[in-house]
Amino acid sequence: MEKIPMTELGFTRLEKELKNLKSVERPSIIAQISEARAHGDLSENAEYHAAKEKQSFVEGRIMELEAVISRAEVIDLKDHAAEHIKFGATVKLIDEESEEEITYQIVGDYEADINRGLISNSAPIGRALIGKTAGTSVEVTTPKGIRYYEVLKVEYK
């Protein structure tokens, strides 16, 4: 089984989500199913079918999270003090065309969230940044075409 690289914060978030699903969501759905069963005929009971569908989703997510957590390899960012961009680096970039500054942290696939500035190490920009240093220009092929960024700063938090 292949290990899944992950930051400590990402690992903690997944554990927290798993705990919530098991200790809050699962019991709540069981109660909803019991209540819906009490209403009688299950073949035409929309509440029952909705609760069963939600149960199926939650159980699937629990299985997924357990598999990911069991294969997680938490990368200790305190050991990283390099000037080269590696997994876990927080990178400040400037879009050479628009002059817009952006900051991303390079993380694993399961913790990536572009809205929070977390990009996957397997995303086009994440792959393009790995190994680069501050002052380097980076060409990234994106779905919207080729973009050019300059790396302004690399740090490990």
VENNOR-V38350 format. One record per backbone hydrogen bond with DSSP energy under -0.5 kcal/mol. CO is the residue of the C=O (numbers start at 1). NH is the residue of the N-H. If there is no record, write none. Layout:
co	nh
CO	NH
CO	NH
This chain:
co	nh
3	5
4	73
6	75
7	11
8	12
9	13
10	14
11	15
12	16
13	17
14	18
15	19
16	20
17	21
18	22
19	23
20	24
20	25
21	26
24	28
25	29
26	30
27	31
28	32
29	33
30	34
31	35
32	36
33	37
34	38
36	39
37	40
42	45
44	46
45	49
46	50
47	51
48	52
49	53
50	54
51	55
52	56
53	57
54	58
55	59
56	60
57	61
58	62
59	63
60	64
61	65
62	66
63	67
64	68
65	69
66	70
67	71
68	71
68	72
69	72
71	4
72	74
73	6
74	76
75	8
75	77
76	79
77	80
79	81
85	131
86	89
89	91
89	106
90	155
91	93
91	104
92	152
92	153
93	102
94	96
94	150
95	99
100	95
102	93
104	91
105	107
105	119
106	88
107	121
108	111
108	112
109	112
113	116
113	118
114	117
117	105
117	119
118	113
119	107
120	123
123	127
124	128
125	129
126	130
129	132
132	85
133	136
136	151
138	140
138	149
140	142
140	147
142	145
145	142
147	140
148	96
149	138
150	94
150	152
151	135
153	92
155	90
155	157
